[in-house]
Amino acid sequence: MKKKGIRDSNSTTVAVVGNGSWATAIVKVLTLKGLQVRWWIRREEMAEFVSDHGHNPHYLSAVHLPIQQLTISTDVSEVVKKAEVVVFCVPSFYFLKTIQKLAPAELDGKVIVSAIKGMVPGKKQLISTYLNESYKVDENRLVAITGPCHAEEVAGEKLSYLTFASKNLAVAQETAALFNCRFITSTVSEDIEGTELAAVLKNVCAIASGICHGLGYGDNFQAVLIANAMKEIEAMLNAVYPHKRNILDSAYLGDLLVTAYSQFSRNRTFGIMIGKGYSVKHAQIEMDMVAEGYYAVKPLFELNENYKVEMPILTAVYHILYEKIAVPIEIRLMADKFN
């Protein structure tokens, strides 16, 4: 490793921590680039299945993974130890439980990448902030990956654009080079906190979009909802992380659009169920997948108590999910604040 960068993108060893859809898609891209990947898979039976068959049995199961380029383990320390780049790709809800198996020294000297679009559970912190403050990871070695992208389309080799954000643009560019291929185009940004927070906020807005769809609202209202969602995201970013940014860039507007409208969006699907009358518990059971926006609503709402930004969408989703206020009433109150 160089002092602040990646030694050589062609010979870099990457650790991927996580075994869901997004982790599987990332592993596919990296192995397609010819890289050696050390992959942490939580459950022993899943790790054995992938090792034997070259497929993830639960997520993106049709995707073939080249076993000869994979070192698979259920021991996260073993996976991280010999890697130069570590990509965390677990649901935010499981992040603390996973990373607490590692000592800060085990991340020292490595480029640490967050592909998690959520906040640290029980805290009002972004993943990169937690890594910097609690694990002493140099902010110049921290990178965040944001969309717009869905794992299903990345794994299906459909043209996708990723943003790699870091306070160190050279490290962002070197990390992006690991992913660039015929169907992945990347851009870089210095706005790591802004892109991370926008990725969290858009999940909440996608839940709202799903709720409105479940209630029977049409495309006309959805357009108004997303226009106001963009204003809400911009206002929150400017209040919490002032930065010279173009909110129309793909990392902000594009990520919001794909999450609010796509058939692959877990947050939108979760919202549709809530709009149709499912309880939170039953919607989660029915999906059998994590909707990051649900876990982000509460810390975002509490964070905004310090900033007092006018956020009718965040407020409505919080009231529906956590205070169990009647869905049609809360959405109507939200809609009355739009223009």
N, C-alpha and C positions, 0 to 999 in steps of 0.2 A: 504494500500500500504506500502511496505517496502521503505526505503529511496531511493533506486535506482532500484527497481524491481517491479514485479507484485506479489501481495499478494498470490494468489492461483489460478492456471490455471483452476481449476474446478468450482470456484465461481466468477471468474472475469466477470465484465460487460464491454462489448465492444461497443463503438459507431462506426458506419460506416457512413461516410459522403460521399454521392454520390449514384446515382441510375442507373448507366449504367451496362454493362455486367460484368465488373470486380468486381464492388461493389456487384452485385447480386450473383456472384460466391463465393465471400468472405463471404457474409451473409449465403449462404448455408452451407459452410464448418463449420463456427462457430456454427451455430444452430445444425448441425449434431453432433458436439462435445458436445452438451447439454448446451451451453452457452446462457445467456440472451443477446440479441443484441438490442441496441438502434439505429434506422436507420433513417438517415436524407434523405428524398426524397423531391426534390425541388418543384414539382408541386402538388397542393392539390388533383387534380383529380387522379393522379397516386398513391398518398399516400392512398387515399380512396379505390382505386381498390385493391391494395396489401392487405390492411387491411381486405377487404371483401372476397377476393378470394384466397389469398396466392400465387399469381403469379405476376411477373412483366409484365405488358401488352406490354411493348416495347422492353425489352431485356431479352433473355433467357426465353421466355414466357412459355416454357414447364417445367421449374424447379419449383417444389413445395416447398414452404417455410412455416414452422410451425408457424402459427400466435401466438400461445401461448407463444412463446419465443421471440417475437418481440414487441418492443415499437416504433411505427412509428410516425414521426412528420415532419412538414415542418419548424419547428423552430430549427435552428442548435444549438442555445444556450441551449435549453431544452434537446436536444439529448446528448450533450456533458457533461452537468452538472453532471449527476450521473454516468458517466462512468469512469473507471480506465484506460482504453486503448482507444485511439481515432485513427481510421484508416481513413486517407484522401484518397479518391478514386474518385475524380472528374477529368475530363480532365484538363490538365494544363492551358488551355485557360480560364477556369472558376475559377481557384484556388483563385486568389486575390479577386474576387467578392464574393466568398464563405467565405473565412477566415476573410475578413474584417467585417463580421457580428459578429465576436467574439472579445472579449477583451483579451489581453495577459494573464490576471489573470485567465481567464476561462480554460486555458490549464495548469496552474500551478499544479505541482505535479503529472501529468498524463504521461503515456508513449505515445508518439506521433509517429505514424507509417505513413510513406508515401508509398502508393501503386501507386503513380503517376509517369509515365515514361515520364516526360517532364520537361521543365524549367519554371521558374516563368515568365509569360508574361511581355514583356517590359523591362526585366532585363536580365543580364547574370549570373543568380544565379540558383543553384539547389534548390529544395524544402527544403531539410534539412538545407541548409545554410540560406535560408530566415527565416525559423522557429527559428533558433538559433539567428540570428542577429536582426530580426524585432519583434519577439514574445518572445524573451528571454527564449526559451525552452532550458533547460540544454542539452548539446550534449550527455550526458550519458543517457538521456531518449528519444533520437531520434533513430528510426529504419527505415530502408528502405527495402521494399520487392522487389526482382527482380526475374526473371525467371530462366530458360526458361519455359514459360507457356502461354497458351491462356485460356481465361475465359471459352470458350466453352468446352474445354477438362476437366478443373477443375470441372465445373458444371456437366459434364457428367461422373464424377468419374473415369476418366482415370488416370493412374499413372503419377504423375507430381512431379517435384522437384522445391522447392523454396529456395531462399537464403535470409536470414535475416541478414542485415548488421547494425552494430552499433559500436561506439567506446567503448561501454560497452558490452562485450561478454555475460555477465550474463543476461543482459536485452534482448539481441538478442536471447539467448537460451530460456528464459521464454516466449518471444513473439512467437517463433517458436513452442513451446509446445501447444499454443492455436490452432494452425493449423494442427499439426501432426495428421494424421489418416491413415486408411488403403490405401488411394490413394494419400496422400501427404507426401513426404519425404523432410526433410529440412536440410540445412546446415547453418552455421553461418560464418560471416566474420567481421573483423574490418574495412574493406575498404568501408565505407559507401559512401564517395564521388566518389570513383572509380567505384563502382557498379552502382551508380546513373547515372554518366556521361556516362558509357558504355551503359546503357539502353536507354539513349537519342540518342547517336550516332548510335546505331544499327537501330533505327527507320529511320534515314536518309539513311543509307545503304540499308534498305529494300525498301525504295522509289526508290533508284537507281536500285535495282534488278527488281522491277516492271516495271520501265521505259524501261529497256533493254528487258524484256519479251514482253512488248507491242510493241517494235520496231522489234521483231522477232529474237532477239539474242537467241542462244540455250544454252544447258546445259554446253557445253565446256566453253563458255565465262562466264557463271554464276559462275562456279567454280573458275575461275581466279578473277572475281569481288569480291567474298566473301573472297578469300585468301588475296587480297589486302585490303579489308575492315578491316580484322582483324589486319593487320599491321597498318592501319590508326588509328584504335581505340587505339591500344597499344601505338602508338607514342603520341597521344593526352593525354591519361591518364598519361603517364610518364612525360609529359611536365607540365600539370596542377596540378596533384595530385600524386607526386612521392610516391611510396609505394611498399613494397615487395609483389608482387602478381603474380599468375600464370594465364596468359591470356588465357590458355586453359581450365580453370575451367568453369563449367556450367554457372555461373553468367555472364561470358563474351562471350566466344565462343558459348556456348549452346544457350544463349539468341539471339545472332546474327543469328545463323542458323535457329531457329524456326521462327523468324520474317521475315527472307529473303525468306524462302521457303514455309511456311505454307499457306494453303488455307484460314485460319482464319485471316491472317495478314491484318489489315486495311491499314497499310503503303504500303505493297506490292500491294494491290488492288488499292490504290490511285495512285501508280506509274504506274501500268499497264494502267490505264485510261489516264494518262498524256502521256505515250508512244504511245497510240493509237490516240492522237490528242485532247483529252478533255482539256478545259481550267481548271484552278484551281477551279474556281467558279462552273463550271458544274460538275466536278468530286466530289466536296463536296456535291452538291445537290443530285447527283445520289446515293452516298453512304449513305447519311443521318446519318453518324457516323463520329466521329472525328479521323483523322489520326494525331497522336501526332507529327510525324516527320515533317509535314509541318510547325507547329508553332515553332519547335526546330531549323530549318535550319538557320534562320536569327540570333538569339542570338549566336548560335555556330560559325557561320561565323565571327561575330563581336568579339566574345571571342578570336578566333584564330588570329585575327589581332594583339593581344598582344603577341602571342607565336610563330607565323610564322612557324607552323608545316606544312609540305608538305601534303596536304589533297585533292587530285584530286577528290575524290568522293563527299565530302562535297561541294567543289567548284562548281562541275558540277551541283549538285542538286540546289544549291543556284542560280546559273546563270539561270537555266531553270525556276524555280518557281518564282524568284523575279526580275530577269532582262529580262525574256522572250526571252532568246537567243534560237535559233532554236534547238529543241531537238536532232535530228540526229547529227548535227555538234558538239554540246557540249559533247555528249556521245562518239563520235569518238575521240575528244581531250582528254577526260578522259582516254579512252582505250589505247591511245598512250603512256601514262605515266605508264602503268602497266608492270610488269615483271613476 
